[in-house]
Amino acid sequence: MSAPHEKSAVPPEDVFVFWTAVPTDLDVSDILSHLDAADRLRAARFHFAQDRAAFAVAHGLLRAGLDRVGGPHSWRFRQMPGGKPVLDGAHLPPLHFNLSHTRRLTAVAISRAGPLGVDVETIAGTRGHQDVAGLVFAPEEKALLQAAGGDRWDDVFFTLWTLKEAAVKATGQGLSADLPAFAFALDPPRLRTAGPDGSGEQDWSFHSSRVAGCRLAAALRAGPGTPAVFHLSEIPVAALSPASP
């Protein structure tokens, strides 16, 4: 796929989801050197090297993804009152974005269409999340889990969890939202109730997939209209440094 900014016009309903696998023992010193001072300071606060590497890769991926969608810029960011980062600078393209990372995978969602949320979680081979499901899932979602059973339970749990987290990240509420108050259906992923902020089901578009042993979900809240088209693609970790060929 050619870089989106090389097209004559990026369809406004398009959502670009870029992901990068995080290798074990990755040296991120070069990636860190191209981040701004605030991000380098945040990276330094991580106690474990794997968490520091995942953070660095996620923020390197954000810049690489923004370059592909909006054209190369010296991207600057600021945080909203709730902590959600946004672009800082009137001269920058009007892009919405969100990012997420685990120790194994990082992902960034970017669009011109409206507020976005993205979440990635490693699929754990355990039923230890049953207590969590009882606290955060709506009755309709608990029914989906009960019907899944067996080996599918964990995948359904993380599919629902990532969708819910992507939705509340799109609204800026985060985990302070009333998570059991809204519910998802699957195949395809969609709201079966009003959204976490009371918005209508038709205001949302969702993507869910399994990537590198993790569950990834992206949410777009753009209002009623043409459903979003999600484009999922990998940017290798070696391509995250501007100095890379």
Number of C-alpha atoms within 10 A of each C-alpha: 5 7 12 19 15 12 10 7 8 15 14 14 19 18 29 23 24 22 29 26 22 22 14 12 9 14 12 19 10 14 22 23 12 18 19 14 11 9 15 18 12 12 20 16 10 13 9 9 17 19 18 21 26 26 26 29 28 26 26 23 27 25 22 20 26 25 17 17 21 20 15 13 12 8 15 14 13 12 11 10 8 9 11 17 17 15 16 12 12 7 7 14 14 13 16 21 26 24 26 23 26 20 19 20 24 28 30 29 28 30 26 21 19 20 20 30 30 31 27 31 23 19 17 14 10 10 13 10 13 14 9 11 18 13 10 18 23 16 14 15 24 18 11 17 21 11 12 15 12 10 11 11 20 21 19 21 24 23 24 26 25 22 29 31 22 28 32 23 25 25 20 21 17 20 12 8 18 14 19 17 16 22 22 23 14 15 6 10 17 18 23 15 16 17 22 23 16 10 14 16 17 17 17 23 25 24 22 22 12 16 17 13 13 19 24 29 29 32 33 32 23 20 16 12 10 12 16 21 15 21 14 16 13 13 15 13 19 12 15 24 20 13 10 8 6
